């Protein structure tokens, strides 16, 4: 089981964006040293203080110069009309160069109506835009000579620089929440990063099964298939005891859960997001931290022993990597949590674990 970290630049009261970004770089450097597998951040707009990284490609470049081994996965590039796939590919190729081959990419359709509205994209347009952008990206990975005539993008023949080696291009994944999207990822033979929307372990297993069952009979959209199944944990914090971890992470866990409810309840009424209808059953537990800590894979708060138990359960279910969102608490607490996970949890669950030499 691999253990990665995802951060979104959440700022505490009185903290500047500049300070949070500097703290993130220090936190990733520690995670790199302690053997975390992957680091990434999402592309978010208009959503402070919880999400403040609107230009992730710039932050990735800075992080690459303070780390040596940790994979740098874009989580995720929103492949809609405001992110032309040529620009996405050019930035990814550049990151791959400056990081010495550590770049990876996750892709997504946006689920944020505020963002979609600002950029002039309707929810029912996102599937077509994402699919056509993925076709363009696949062509760029296969050759530096690009020409495309799709439903969204019309691109005359052009030479893409810098280019990719089609045999070693960065692994590609997609953020997935519905069973349908997991099955589609399997059919395209790209990786899946599951966010199960707090729907529980049974729902997560449905998503995993949908992906695993579809993959063997799929076709590789990208030159190289990627049979990766990851899990995004929306709130994670490791403390010396479960009680101490809950004390530190309570506000961020409940705050993020409230954000998800506020985001997805109206979105669930859109015909393009029917799978979100079940989110209504979560509203009764809006302030119930115990429920979140025990009933959903989207929250992992506890002691090192709690982490080890949960990660072994997830591995048995078919998860290859967990992506822990450790954010929204003071920098000193984040550093302590990363240190505990890196020294007590990862050695117990990752057979390939190595701590970098001083």
N, C-alpha and C positions, 0 to 999 in steps of 0.2 A: 504494500500500500504506500503510495506516494502522498506526501503532504505538501501542499502549496499554500500560498498566501495571496489574498486579493485585498486591495485597499482602494478607497475612493476619495481620499483627501477630506474626510469629515473633520470639520473644525469645531473645537470647543469654544465656549463663550469667551470673548476677549482675544482669541488667537487669530493671527493674520494668515492669509493663504500662503504667504511666503514662508512663514515659520512651519506650517504644516507640511509643505512640500519638502523643506529641508529635513524635517523629522522623518518623513517617509524614506528618504534616501538613506538615512542612518539605520532605520528599521530593516530595510531590505538588505543592507550590507551585513547586518547581523544574521538575518535569515539565510543568506548565501553562505556565510561561514559555518552555520550549524547544520547545513544539509537539507534545507527545504528544497523541494523539487522545482517549483515554479513561482514566479511573482507576476502579477498583472493588475491593471486597473481598467475600469470601464470608461467609455466615453459618455459623459453626462453634461447636460446643459440646463441652466435655469433652475437648479434644484439645491441651492445652498440651504443650510450648512452641511447637510448629510453627504452631498455629492458635489465636488468642486473641481474635478479634473475634466476640463472641456477640451484640452489639447494634449491627449495622452502621448502622442508620438514624440513630443518634446520632452516630457518627463521620462519616457523610456530611454531616450538617448542619454540623459543625465545619469539615470540609474545604471546603465550599462557600463559607465566609466568607474563605478564604485563597487562592482561585483565581478566575479570571475566564472562561476559555475552555474548559477541558478538560471533556469530558462525564463525568458522574458516573453510572456504570452499576452498579446493584445486581447483583452477580455471586456468588452468585445468591440470590434469595428462594426458600426451600424451601416450596413451596405444598402443605404437608401440614396435618394437623389442628391442630398447635400454632400455625400462622400463618393465622389466618382471612383470607380474601381481602379482606374489607372493611377490616381493619386494614392489610393490605399496601397497598391502594389509597390509603387516607387518608394514610399515611406518604409514599408516593411523590408524591402531589399536593402535600404540604407541602414536600418536598424540591425539587420542580419550581418552587415559588414562591420559596423562599429562595435558590435557585441561578440565578434568572432564566432558567428554561426549559432547564436542562442535564441534567435527570434522564432516565435510561433504566432499563429493568428487564430483567434476565435471570432466568429461573425454573429450577427444578430439582426433581427427586425426589431425596431423600437416598440416598446409597450407603453410609452409615455405620451399621452394625448397632448400634454403641454408642449413637448418637444416637436411632435408631429405637426401640430398647428403652427408653430413658429416657422418651420421650414416648408410649410405648404404641402405636406404629404397627408393623404387621407388613410385611415386604418385599412381600408379595403384595397389600397394600392401597394401595401408593403410586401406582400408575397411575390408579386410579379417583379417589383424592383429588386428584391433580394435575389430571386432566382436568376435574373438576367445578369446581375452583378457577379454572381458566383460563376456563371459561364465565362464572363470576361476574365475573372481572376484565374480560372483554370487554363485559359488560353495563354495568359501571361506566364504562368508557371511552366507551361510546356515549351514556349518559344519566346524569344525576344521580338519576334515579328508578329504584330497584332493586327487583326482586322475583324470586325464584328458587326453584324447586322441583326440586332435583336429587337424585341418589342419595346425596350426602354432605351438602350444605348445603340447609337449608330456611329461607328468608329472606322474611318478610313485607315488604310494600312499605315502603320507607324512602327518605329523601332523603340522599344522600351529600355530605358537605362535608369539605374543599374538593373541588370537582368538576373534571373535565377538559373541554377543548375536543375534541370527537370528531375534528375535522379535524387537530389537532396534538398528540394524546396521545403520551406517551413511547413510543419504539420498544420492541418486545417481542421477546426472544430466549429460547431455551432452551439449557441446558447439555446437550450430547449426546455420547455415547461410542459407541453402537452405530450401525451403518448403518441399522437400523430406526428409531431415534429421529431420525436426520437426515432420513429420508424422511418421517416423520410431521411434522416441523417444516416441511418443504417443502409438504406437503399442507395444513397450517394457515396457510401463508404468513406465518410468523414467522421471525425470524432464528435461526441456529444457532451456538453457540459450541462448537467441537469440542475434546474432550480425548480423544486417540486411545490413551490408556493405554499409551504406549510401544510400540505395536504396529507402528510403522514408516510410511514414506512411502506404500507401496502401500496399506496399510489406510486412511490418511488420504485418499488419492484415492478409495477406495471410498465413504467417508463424504461427501466433497464431491459425487461423482457422484450418490449417493443423494438428496442435498438438491436439487441443481440439476435433476435429472430430474423430481422430484416437484413442484417449485414451479409450473411453468406450468399444470398441470392441477389445482392445489389450489383451496381456497376460503379466503377471508380470514376467519379466526376473529375477529381484531380489526378495528375499523373501518378502520384503515390497515394494509395489508400491509407487510412488512419483509423484503426479499430480501438479507439480510446473512449472510455466511459468515465467521466468525471462528475463530481457533485459539488455544487456551490453551496456553502454553508453561510447564510446571510449574517449571522452573528456568532462569533466565536471568541471565547476567552478562557485561558487556562490559568488557574490560581493554585496555590498550595493546598487549598481545601475547596470542596464544592461550595460551601457557604461563602467563603471569601471571593471566589470567582463570581458568584451570583450577586454579591454586594457591589462589586466593581462594575459588572456588565448589565445590571438590571435596566438602567435608563436607556442605554443604547439598544438593548434587545427589544424592549417594549416600544421604543420610538421607531425602530425600523419596521417592526410588525405593524404599527399604526400607519406608517407610510405606505406599506404594501396594501393594507386594506383600503386606504383612501385612493390608491392608484387603481387597484384591480376591481373594486366593486363597481364603479361606473364602466370600466372597460369590459366587464363581464356581460354587459348589456349589448355590446357590439356583436353583430353576427359573425365577425371574423375571429372571435375569442370565446366560443361557446364553452370550451373546457373550463373556464373560470367560474362557471355557475356554482360549483361546489364551494367557492370561497365564502359563501354566505354562512356556512356552518362554523366558520372561525370567528365570526364577529362576537359571539358570546364569550370568547376567551381573550378579548382585547387586552386585558390587564393581568392575565394569568401567566406569570413567568414559569411556574411549575409545569403547566401544560406545555409551554414551548420547549422546556428543557427535556421533557420525557416523550412527547408525542410526535415531534417533527424532526426530520433530519436537517431542517434549515437552521437549527440552533444547536450549538455544541458549546456548553458552558459547564466547567467543572474542574476537577483535579486531574493530574496526569493519569491516574488510574481510570477515571471516567472517560477520558479521551481514548485510552488504549482499548477499553471495552467497546466503545462506540465504533472506533475505526475497524476493529476486527469484525464487528457485525456487518459493517458496510462492505468490507472486502468480501465476506461470505455471500453477500447479496449480488456481487458482480461489479463493484465500483473499483476503478483502478487508482483514482486520485481524489482526494478531497481538497477543495479550495476554500481556505478559511478566511472569512472577512474579519480581520482583527483591526478594528478602527473605532473611532467615536469615544475613546477613553483617553486619559492623559498619556503622553508619549512615554513617560517612565513606566506606566503600567503595561503598555504595549511591548516595551522592551523586555519586561519581566516575563510576560506571557510567551513571547517568541523564544526566550531562553529556556523556559520550562519545557515547551514543546520540543525544542531542538535537542535538549539534553536528556529528557526522560521519556518522551513519547515516540519521536521518530526512530530512535535506536530499537524500540520494541516492536515496531510495525513495518519498518522498511529494511529488508534484508540487504539492500545495497547502500545503506547509510554510511556516509563518511563525513567527518568534521574536518574542515580545511585546516591545514597546518599553519601555525603562526608565521 
